[in-house]
């Protein structure tokens, strides 16, 4: 694959991913949106993210890239010899930059609602980044390891089942992971989808901005990388040769 094309596809794909995902969260959490009026719940968020991931992967593939959209996947595949190491840093930076831009688009789109919503009313970093329901960093990182391990292992084992339907199946998988393992930490699964948006919420002029909780930011970086790498290691160990 052409390196420039990979970077473009990873940037745009991750931007789309975060635009859909954070857009869902903003629609649910901010005041005076139509979604807010209809009492949205956890299922709304799961399906919003699932569809967003599916379309983001379709776009990433169509633009000529591998559609990782996730530094944890990129690093884990490189560790397993399935992706070139020399592309890991530029691809990861493209993914983080894309996540930042996708979040910025959501901030622009929902700007009037940010102005109407204070921190205690839903204007929180959780629109863009993850946060635990019970703040125990060791258990939080274990939760991220388990969720990402399941996610990565399922992707590696798709095989022929994924032919032509890979992006759609990945979207369904995201919903399944969210329903099963996501309610403890918000299931980042992806360092870019947390770091880039958290940075955007920190540096961009968001009205009534809440706390950005950078003390937690290492959890959705380390957990997904360890979980994805462990899944690749297990797959290489036990999969038929």
Buried (B, 14 or more C-beta within 10 A) or exposed (E): EEEEEBBBBBBBBBBBBBBBBBBBBBBBBBBEBEBBEEEBEEEBBBBBBBBBBBBBBBBBBEBBBBBBBBBBBBBBBBBBEBBEEEBBEBBBBBBBBBBBBBBBBBBEBBEEBBBBBBEEEBBBBBBBBBBBEEEEEEBBBBBBBBBBBBBBBBBBEBEEEBEEEBBBBBBBBBBBBBBEBBEBBBBBBBBBBBBBBBBBBBEEEBBBBBEBBEEBBBBBBBBBBBBBBBBBEBBBEEEEE
